[in-house]
């Protein structure tokens, strides 16, 4: 298990110098953030990012993420040119030594929350999702969500949602299949492993289809192009927000097949009505048994990349919600401790 840490580049208030000080830290997960979605990532920008990370003694093996243009998800005539650009970006990343690319196929919205600063009983602040609040939003009047208010102008968002009105789950599956059949052979050729991230939350929202939300969806994706280059980012928090998902069982199945290339490890506390909030990583803090999940990775011989996913904002830290230093650092040390314990106990029994 190779522990890594998300870093948002020079604008990130969490410095590489601080990340390096976390015990057991292997590398950085990052991306080129100043290239418009759909354009090719230039080699010089990738190399410059790599050089900054290497200068701090950290590896740079995983990209999170290369965004998929909405025209590809919509199946528009422009998609072929955009897919060709995506293919070239894969080649450029491979040429710079990258090994895994995380991406998602969520229409319009990436991860969605209704608050970025819910105060917990211990005084910390966390990301949370309220089903009731989302259901009460009238999309015809615009959508105002934390972190998304400036993503699109109201008229742009309405126009995009109108385009998706004709794209149901079946059509979105067709568009994903078209995309995968175009990019996976390129990834396989250059030695890159693609790792699709599940929908967050794992359910339809705002009338938009979601097709990466449960065990059957994951299995279907892997069968579209049945090769190790077509794999998963298994996010315990995203999938764990769906009460029907048994994350430990998903790890045992798909890690056992060698198809999990990147693991996001975090805990969530869920309610029967679909609400959830993000918690400290420790098992007793949320609804997921993180010890059992880590053991499942160990038992299946997982040697890939992991990162502590979103964390609370603790000890007065400010910055990008969910991406502070302190709680994610605690999470990394906790997860490494679980792995070490499982590893030593397993060796003692052998």
Secondary structure, DSSP 8 states (H G I E B T S, - for coil): -EEEEE--GGG-SS-HHHHTTSTT--EEEE---SS-TTS---HHHHHHHHHHHHTTT-EEEEEE-----HHHHHT-TTHHHHHHHHHHHHHHHHHTT--EEEE---SS-SS--SEEEEE-TTS-EEEEE-HHHHHT--GGG----TTTTTTS-HHHHHHHHHHHTT--HHHHHHHHHHHHHHHHHHHHHHT-EEEEE--SSSS-BTTB----SSHHHHHHHHHHT-STTEEEEEEHHHHHTSTT--HHHHHHHHHHTT-EEEEEE--EEE-TTS-EEE--SSGGGSSS-HHHHHHHHHHTT--SEEEE----B-TT--SSTT--SHHHHHHHHHHHHHHHHHHHHHHHH-
